[in-house]
Amino acid sequence: MKLRELYLNHAGTSWPKPVAVMEAVQEYMNLSPGEWPERFEAAHVATARFFGIDQPDQLLLTPGCTSALAVGISDFPLVRGKRILTSSWEHHALFRPLHKLAERGVRVERVPPEARRESPDLAGPMDLEWLENELSKGDVALIAVTAACNVTGQLLPCQEVIALAKQFGVSTCLDAAQVVGWQRLDLPKLGADIVAFGGHKGLQAPWGIGGLYLADDLSMSCTSAVCELPTAGMTANPRSRPGYCDAGSVDQLALAGLHTALPILAQRDPAADVRRARAQIRRLRALLESMEGVRIYASAESEPAIPTLAFHLRGKTSTQTAVELRRRGLLLGSGLHCAPLVHETLGTQDTGLVRLSVGIGQADEEIDSAVEILRDTLTR
């Protein structure tokens, strides 16, 4: 008899999706193509409003966060001799387009982590004094950072970064993939110039949908393209901005799922969801801390974080540990988590890390079972 699977990899993707989301996808599959344009527009407007955006043309729906970051970074107007700053905690989806710019001669530099005596195993996410000093030199064009590390759960000081950037007239790009759904984000008020997100994690939608937000006063360096011929009453947009011809076709089934998930999330209390999820992570962390040979990589317990932690069991790779746990019915993340830069920072390139991440509304009974599986498996 197969054991019931316990899923603790919500930092990778949320599961199971809400029943209403699955039903919306099925219903859309049987929809007449004549209804597609109206449904698309309704979902576009609803997604924009969920993020506090009054002008839907500031939000480009994309096939995911990776495509949104690729378009947003590659189309950002760069002046020769300017620098781009990023952090040491980036997912490859953000670092890859920066690396491509570096290959073309653009200087990309990492803000070093902040040294902390009270948490030697994991330094603070960013040295803000170093950042301010570099911004004062006047040659930084863009700061591109994640809102939260997808491996350790650390929240980066995005508000402080955005405020410093504005002080020195520098633009900001934010990868919000890990925080959407867990935080109620009003993107215009947040103040970042570019924000990318995906729908399949905290937003509870299927794979294949994401978004790219561009501040109203931000001009991009790209060739404008439209998908239709001009009609009566159409006016040309004087600003060059990426569109659907640049980002690729949106999965409308996934968009239908997102359109259904957003009002469900709007009825929840994200602060309460985060408190509950962090309490569940504390239980898992306390267990792991009591085990010999286990080293934990997570934000300090006193710091705000998304409900994620990573660990390594001495003498085994993360894949070996994850396979053993999977045999007991516990599904979690392992390996490099598409974030080799993070593992370079942590020094875990050779072993990878096992990642535990709980979801919105995860049952406490599932955490009880996970504790038992971890204790029985890792102490053998």
C-alpha positions as CSV (number, residue, x, y, z in Angstrom):
1,M,0.0,0.0,0.0
2,K,1.5,3.4,-1.0
3,L,2.0,5.9,1.7
4,R,0.1,9.2,1.5
5,E,2.6,11.7,0.2
6,L,3.4,14.8,2.3
7,Y,4.4,17.8,0.2
8,L,6.9,20.4,1.6
9,N,8.3,22.0,-1.5
10,H,6.1,25.1,-1.9
11,A,9.1,27.3,-2.6
12,G,9.3,25.2,-5.8
13,T,5.6,25.3,-6.6
14,S,2.4,25.2,-4.6
15,W,0.4,21.9,-4.4
16,P,-2.3,20.9,-4.4
17,K,-3.9,23.8,-6.2
18,P,-7.3,25.0,-4.9
19,V,-10.2,23.0,-6.3
20,A,-11.7,26.1,-7.8
21,V,-8.5,26.7,-9.7
22,M,-8.4,23.2,-11.2
23,E,-12.1,23.6,-12.2
24,A,-11.4,26.9,-13.9
25,V,-8.6,25.4,-16.0
26,Q,-10.9,22.5,-17.0
27,E,-13.7,24.9,-17.8
28,Y,-11.4,27.1,-20.0
29,M,-10.4,24.1,-22.0
30,N,-14.0,23.8,-23.2
31,L,-14.4,27.5,-23.9
32,S,-15.2,28.8,-27.3
33,P,-12.2,30.7,-28.9
34,G,-14.6,33.6,-29.4
35,E,-14.6,34.1,-25.7
36,W,-10.8,34.1,-25.3
37,P,-10.1,37.8,-25.8
38,E,-12.7,39.0,-23.3
39,R,-11.6,36.4,-20.7
40,F,-8.0,37.4,-21.2
41,E,-8.7,41.1,-20.7
42,A,-10.8,40.4,-17.6
43,A,-8.0,38.4,-16.1
44,H,-5.4,41.0,-17.0
45,V,-7.4,43.8,-15.3
46,A,-8.1,41.6,-12.2
47,T,-4.4,40.7,-11.9
48,A,-3.4,44.4,-12.2
49,R,-5.9,45.4,-9.5
50,F,-4.7,42.6,-7.1
51,F,-1.3,44.3,-7.2
52,G,-2.6,47.9,-6.8
53,I,-2.1,48.8,-10.5
54,D,-4.6,51.2,-11.9
55,Q,-3.3,51.1,-15.4
56,P,-3.2,47.6,-16.7
57,D,-0.8,48.5,-19.5
58,Q,1.9,48.8,-16.7
59,L,1.5,45.0,-16.2
60,L,2.7,42.7,-19.0
61,L,1.4,39.1,-18.5
62,T,4.2,36.6,-19.3
63,P,4.7,32.8,-19.4
64,G,6.4,33.0,-16.0
65,C,8.8,34.9,-13.8
66,T,11.9,33.7,-15.7
67,S,10.6,35.2,-19.0
68,A,9.5,38.4,-17.2
69,L,13.0,38.9,-15.7
70,A,14.7,38.2,-19.0
71,V,12.6,40.8,-20.8
72,G,12.8,43.4,-18.0
73,I,16.5,43.2,-17.6
74,S,17.5,42.9,-21.3
75,D,15.2,45.8,-22.3
76,F,16.4,48.1,-19.5
77,P,18.2,51.1,-21.0
78,L,21.9,50.9,-20.2
79,V,24.5,53.6,-20.8
80,R,28.1,52.5,-21.5
81,G,30.3,52.7,-18.4
82,K,27.4,52.2,-16.0
83,R,27.2,49.3,-13.5
84,I,24.5,46.9,-12.3
85,L,24.5,45.7,-8.7
86,T,22.9,42.5,-7.5
87,S,23.0,40.3,-4.4
88,S,24.7,37.0,-3.5
89,W,21.3,35.3,-3.1
90,E,19.9,35.2,-6.6
91,H,17.9,32.6,-8.5
92,H,19.4,31.8,-11.8
93,A,16.4,33.4,-13.5
94,L,17.7,36.8,-12.4
95,F,21.4,36.2,-12.5
96,R,21.4,34.6,-16.0
97,P,20.3,37.8,-17.9
98,L,22.8,39.8,-15.8
99,H,25.5,37.4,-16.8
100,K,24.6,37.8,-20.4
101,L,25.0,41.5,-20.1
102,A,28.4,41.0,-18.4
103,E,29.5,39.0,-21.4
104,R,28.7,42.1,-23.5
105,G,30.9,44.3,-21.4
106,V,28.4,45.5,-18.8
107,R,29.9,45.5,-15.2
108,V,27.8,43.4,-12.9
109,E,28.9,43.4,-9.2
110,R,27.4,41.7,-6.1
111,V,26.6,43.5,-2.9
112,P,28.5,41.4,-0.3
113,P,26.5,39.8,2.6
114,E,26.6,41.5,5.9
115,A,28.9,39.8,8.5
116,R,27.0,38.9,11.7
117,R,28.6,37.6,14.8
118,E,25.3,36.3,16.2
119,S,24.7,34.1,13.1
120,P,28.0,32.9,11.7
121,D,26.4,30.0,9.7
122,L,24.5,32.5,7.5
123,A,25.5,36.1,7.0
124,G,23.0,38.9,6.7
125,P,21.6,39.2,3.2
126,M,23.2,42.6,2.2
127,D,25.8,45.0,3.5
128,L,23.8,48.2,3.1
129,E,26.7,50.4,4.0
130,W,28.7,49.0,1.1
131,L,25.7,49.5,-1.1
132,E,25.3,53.1,-0.2
133,N,29.0,53.8,-0.7
134,E,28.9,52.3,-4.2
135,L,25.7,54.2,-5.1
136,S,27.4,57.5,-4.1
137,K,30.0,56.9,-6.9
138,G,27.4,57.8,-9.4
139,D,28.0,55.1,-12.0
140,V,25.3,52.5,-11.0
141,A,22.3,52.3,-13.4
142,L,20.3,49.4,-11.9
143,I,20.0,47.3,-8.7
144,A,18.5,43.9,-9.5
145,V,17.7,41.7,-6.5
146,T,15.4,39.0,-5.3
147,A,12.9,39.8,-2.6
148,A,13.6,36.5,-0.8
149,C,16.2,33.8,-1.2
150,N,14.5,30.7,-2.6
151,V,17.0,28.4,-0.8
152,T,17.2,29.8,2.8
153,G,14.0,31.8,3.1
154,Q,15.9,35.0,3.9
155,L,14.1,38.2,3.1
156,L,16.3,40.8,1.6
157,P,16.0,44.5,2.8
158,C,14.1,45.5,-0.4
159,Q,12.5,48.6,1.1
160,E,15.9,49.9,2.2
161,V,17.4,49.1,-1.1
162,I,14.6,50.9,-3.1
163,A,14.9,53.9,-0.8
164,L,18.7,54.1,-1.2
165,A,18.3,53.7,-5.0
166,K,15.8,56.5,-5.2
167,Q,18.1,58.7,-3.1
168,F,20.8,58.4,-5.8
169,G,18.5,58.3,-8.8
170,V,19.1,54.6,-9.5
171,S,16.5,52.2,-10.9
172,T,15.5,48.9,-9.2
173,C,14.4,45.5,-10.5
174,L,12.8,43.1,-8.0
175,D,12.3,39.4,-8.4
176,A,9.2,38.8,-6.3
177,A,8.7,35.1,-7.1
178,Q,9.0,33.9,-3.5
179,V,6.9,36.5,-1.8
180,V,3.8,37.0,-3.9
181,G,0.9,35.3,-2.1
182,W,2.7,35.6,1.2
183,Q,2.8,39.4,1.2
184,R,0.1,41.7,0.0
185,L,2.0,43.8,-2.5
186,D,0.9,47.2,-3.9
187,L,3.5,47.5,-6.6
188,P,3.2,51.2,-7.4
189,K,3.5,52.0,-3.7
190,L,6.4,49.5,-3.3
191,G,8.5,51.9,-5.5
192,A,10.5,49.4,-7.5
193,D,10.8,50.3,-11.2
194,I,10.6,46.7,-12.5
195,V,8.9,43.8,-10.6
196,A,8.7,40.2,-11.9
197,F,6.6,37.4,-10.5
198,G,5.3,34.0,-11.3
199,G,1.8,32.6,-10.5
200,H,2.5,29.0,-9.6
201,K,4.0,29.5,-6.1
202,G,2.3,31.6,-3.5
203,L,-0.4,32.8,-5.9
204,Q,-1.7,29.2,-6.2
205,A,-2.0,29.2,-10.0
206,P,-0.7,26.5,-12.4
207,W,2.6,26.7,-14.2
208,G,2.8,29.0,-17.2
209,I,1.7,32.4,-16.0
210,G,3.6,35.4,-14.5
211,G,3.9,39.1,-14.8
212,L,6.2,42.0,-15.5
213,Y,5.4,45.3,-13.8
214,L,7.0,48.5,-15.1
215,A,6.7,51.8,-13.3
216,D,4.7,54.5,-15.2
217,D,7.7,56.8,-15.6
218,L,10.1,54.1,-16.8
219,S,11.1,54.1,-20.4
220,M,12.6,50.9,-21.8
221,S,15.1,50.3,-24.6
222,C,13.3,48.1,-27.0
223,T,11.6,48.1,-30.4
224,S,7.9,48.5,-29.8
225,A,5.7,45.8,-31.4
226,V,2.0,45.4,-31.6
227,C,0.1,42.2,-32.5
228,E,-2.7,43.9,-34.5
229,L,-3.0,46.5,-37.2
230,P,-4.0,50.0,-35.9
231,T,-7.7,50.7,-35.9
232,A,-9.7,53.9,-35.7
233,G,-9.1,55.7,-32.4
234,M,-5.8,53.9,-31.6
235,T,-3.0,56.2,-30.5
236,A,0.7,55.3,-30.6
237,N,2.4,54.8,-27.3
238,P,5.4,57.3,-27.3
239,R,7.4,55.1,-25.0
240,S,9.2,51.9,-26.0
241,R,8.0,49.1,-23.8
242,P,8.0,45.3,-24.2
243,G,4.8,43.6,-25.1
244,Y,3.5,40.1,-25.8
245,C,5.6,39.8,-29.0
246,D,8.6,40.1,-26.7
247,A,7.6,37.9,-23.7
248,G,5.9,35.1,-25.6
249,S,2.4,33.6,-25.6
250,V,0.7,33.4,-22.2
251,D,-0.8,30.1,-21.3
252,Q,-4.5,31.1,-21.1
253,L,-5.4,28.0,-19.1
254,A,-2.9,29.0,-16.4
255,L,-4.2,32.6,-16.6
256,A,-7.7,31.3,-16.0
257,G,-6.4,29.5,-12.9
258,L,-4.7,32.7,-11.7
259,H,-7.8,34.7,-12.3
260,T,-9.7,32.3,-10.0
261,A,-7.0,32.1,-7.4
262,L,-6.6,35.8,-6.8
263,P,-10.0,36.4,-5.1
264,I,-9.5,33.4,-2.9
265,L,-6.2,34.9,-1.7
266,A,-7.8,38.3,-1.3
267,Q,-10.1,36.8,1.3
268,R,-7.2,35.5,3.4
269,D,-5.1,37.3,5.9
270,P,-1.5,37.0,4.7
271,A,0.0,38.1,8.0
272,A,-1.9,35.3,9.7
273,D,-0.8,32.8,7.0
274,V,2.8,33.8,7.5
275,R,2.7,33.5,11.3
276,R,1.2,30.0,11.1
277,A,3.7,28.9,8.4
278,R,6.6,30.3,10.4
279,A,5.5,28.4,13.5
280,Q,5.4,25.2,11.4
281,I,8.9,25.9,10.2
282,R,10.1,26.5,13.7
283,R,8.9,23.1,14.7
284,L,10.8,21.5,11.8
285,R,13.9,23.6,12.6
286,A,13.9,22.7,16.3
287,L,13.8,19.0,15.4
288,L,16.7,19.3,12.9
289,E,18.7,21.4,15.3
290,S,18.5,18.5,17.8
291,M,20.0,16.0,15.4
292,E,23.7,15.1,15.2
293,G,25.3,15.8,11.8
294,V,22.6,18.2,10.6
295,R,23.6,21.7,9.6
296,I,20.8,24.2,9.0
297,Y,20.9,27.1,6.5
298,A,18.1,29.5,7.2
299,S,17.6,33.1,8.3
300,A,18.0,33.9,12.0
301,E,14.8,33.0,13.9
302,S,14.5,36.7,15.0
303,E,14.4,37.8,11.4
304,P,11.3,37.9,9.1
305,A,11.5,35.2,6.4
306,I,9.4,33.2,4.1
307,P,8.6,29.8,5.5
308,T,11.6,27.9,4.1
309,L,14.7,26.4,5.5
310,A,17.5,24.3,4.1
311,F,19.8,21.7,5.7
312,H,22.6,19.3,5.0
313,L,23.1,15.9,6.6
314,R,26.8,15.2,7.1
315,G,28.2,12.4,4.9
316,K,25.4,12.6,2.3
317,T,24.5,14.7,-0.7
318,S,21.2,16.5,-0.6
319,T,19.9,14.2,-3.3
320,Q,20.7,11.1,-1.3
321,T,18.9,12.5,1.7
322,A,15.9,13.6,-0.3
323,V,15.6,10.1,-1.9
324,E,15.5,8.5,1.5
325,L,12.8,10.9,2.7
326,R,10.8,10.4,-0.5
327,R,10.7,6.7,0.1
328,R,9.0,7.5,3.3
329,G,6.5,9.7,1.6
330,L,8.0,13.1,2.3
331,L,8.4,15.2,-0.9
332,L,10.8,18.2,-0.6
333,G,13.4,20.1,-2.7
334,S,17.0,19.0,-3.1
335,G,20.1,19.9,-5.1
336,L,21.0,23.5,-6.2
337,H,17.4,24.7,-6.5
338,C,18.2,26.6,-9.7
339,A,20.3,29.0,-7.6
340,P,24.0,28.1,-8.1
341,L,25.0,31.6,-7.0
342,V,23.4,31.0,-3.5
343,H,25.3,27.7,-3.1
344,E,28.6,29.5,-4.1
345,T,27.8,32.0,-1.3
346,L,27.1,29.3,1.2
347,G,29.9,26.9,0.1
348,T,27.5,24.1,-0.6
349,Q,28.1,23.6,-4.4
350,D,29.3,20.0,-3.9
351,T,26.5,18.7,-1.8
352,G,23.5,20.9,-2.5
353,L,20.9,21.3,0.2
354,V,17.7,19.7,1.2
355,R,14.9,22.4,1.3
356,L,11.7,22.3,3.4
357,S,9.1,24.9,2.6
358,V,5.5,24.9,3.8
359,G,2.5,26.3,2.0
360,I,-0.4,28.7,2.6
361,G,-2.9,26.9,4.8
362,Q,-0.8,23.8,5.3
363,A,-2.4,21.5,7.9
364,D,-0.6,21.1,11.3
365,E,-1.3,17.4,11.1
366,E,1.0,17.2,8.0
367,I,3.7,18.9,10.0
368,D,3.2,16.3,12.7
369,S,3.7,13.5,10.1
370,A,6.7,15.3,8.6
371,V,8.4,15.5,12.0
372,E,8.0,11.8,12.5
373,I,9.4,11.0,9.1
374,L,12.4,13.3,9.5
375,R,13.1,11.9,13.0
376,D,12.9,8.3,11.9
377,T,14.8,8.7,8.7
378,L,17.7,11.1,9.7
379,T,18.6,9.3,13.0
380,R,19.0,5.9,11.5
